[in-house]
Amino acid sequence: MPPEEILKYMLIFFQDIDKRLKELSREQSVADIKQDEILHYIEIHNLSASQSCKLIKQLKKVRKERRLVKNEINTINCLKDTFVDKYKNKFIEKDIMQALKNLKQLENKQNSPKYTYQYLTEELEVKNEK
């Protein structure tokens, strides 16, 4: 992976980690509500075996979705606790943006190199004219 991409991912990571946690928290709340609704439905209604089977499948699906969300929350919290909270400040974001700018300037310089000749100017101009 090129350094520019790594820096871009780092910048997004530092800037958006709290927003992602909020999104995941909302997703977990929705999954919790879905689970509760299924359980309340089971509690209130008399169900046939086929209805019970359908509800169990639906509950299992909701639980799997919820587990994926919780796993991501746990992963992000682990990174946040050991890395982001320690280094997250405006300085690191500015440093990453400056590094991206410097890499872009370097790339531009490498793509259109310029060299000032000190000794061979006249000889090179003659060779280029022929």
C-alpha positions in Angstrom: 0.0 0.0 0.0 1.5 3.4 -0.9 2.3 5.7 1.9 -0.3 8.3 0.8 -3.1 5.7 1.2 -1.8 4.8 4.7 -1.7 8.4 5.7 -5.2 9.0 4.4 -6.5 6.0 6.3 -4.8 7.2 9.4 -6.4 10.7 9.1 -9.8 9.2 8.5 -9.3 6.9 11.5 -8.4 9.7 13.8 -11.1 12.1 12.6 -14.0 9.6 12.3 -13.5 7.0 15.1 -16.0 8.7 17.5 -18.6 9.1 14.8 -18.2 5.4 13.9 -18.7 4.4 17.5 -22.0 6.5 17.6 -23.2 4.8 14.5 -22.5 1.4 15.9 -24.1 2.3 19.1 -27.3 3.2 17.2 -27.1 0.0 15.2 -26.8 -2.0 18.5 -29.8 -0.2 19.9 -31.9 -1.0 16.8 -30.9 -4.7 17.1 -31.8 -4.7 20.8 -35.2 -3.3 20.0 -35.8 -5.9 17.3 -34.8 -8.6 19.7 -37.2 -7.2 22.4 -40.0 -7.0 19.8 -39.6 -10.6 18.9 -39.5 -11.7 22.5 -42.6 -9.6 23.3 -44.4 -11.1 20.4 -43.5 -14.6 21.6 -44.7 -13.7 25.1 -48.0 -12.3 24.0 -49.1 -14.7 21.3 -49.9 -18.4 21.1 -47.8 -19.7 18.3 -47.8 -22.8 16.2 -44.7 -24.9 15.7 -44.0 -23.4 12.3 -44.6 -19.8 13.6 -42.2 -20.5 16.5 -39.6 -21.8 14.0 -39.8 -18.7 11.9 -39.5 -16.5 14.9 -36.5 -18.4 16.2 -34.8 -18.0 12.8 -35.6 -14.3 12.8 -34.2 -14.0 16.4 -31.1 -15.8 15.4 -30.6 -13.4 12.4 -31.0 -10.4 14.7 -28.6 -11.9 17.2 -25.9 -12.5 14.5 -26.3 -8.9 13.3 -26.0 -7.6 16.8 -22.9 -9.8 17.5 -21.1 -8.3 14.4 -21.9 -4.8 15.6 -20.7 -5.6 19.2 -17.5 -7.2 17.9 -16.7 -4.0 15.8 -17.5 -1.8 18.9 -15.1 -3.9 21.0 -12.4 -3.7 18.3 -12.7 0.1 17.9 -12.8 0.6 21.7 -9.6 -1.5 22.0 -7.9 0.7 19.4 -9.3 3.8 20.9 -8.2 3.0 24.4 -4.6 2.0 23.5 -4.0 4.3 20.5 -6.4 7.0 19.6 -7.0 8.5 23.1 -3.2 8.6 23.6 -2.4 10.3 20.3 -5.6 11.9 19.1 -5.2 15.6 19.0 -5.2 18.3 16.4 -1.4 18.1 16.1 -1.3 14.6 14.8 -4.0 15.4 12.3 -2.1 18.4 11.1 1.1 16.4 10.9 -0.7 13.8 8.8 -2.2 16.5 6.5 1.3 18.1 6.2 2.9 14.7 5.3 0.2 14.2 2.6 1.0 17.7 1.2 4.7 17.0 1.3 4.3 13.7 -0.5 2.1 15.3 -3.2 4.8 18.0 -3.7 7.5 15.4 -3.9 5.5 13.4 -6.4 5.0 16.5 -8.6 8.7 17.3 -8.4 9.6 13.7 -9.4 7.1 13.7 -12.3 8.5 16.9 -13.8 12.2 17.1 -12.8 14.1 20.3 -13.4 17.8 20.6 -13.4 19.9 23.6 -13.7 23.1 22.9 -15.6 26.3 24.6 -14.4 29.0 23.6 -16.8 27.4 21.9 -19.8 24.8 24.5 -20.7 26.2 25.6 -24.1 27.2 22.1 -25.1 23.8 20.7 -24.3 22.0 23.5 -26.2 24.1 22.8 -29.2 23.4 19.0 -29.1 19.7 19.7 -28.6 19.5 22.0 -31.6 21.0 19.4 -34.0 
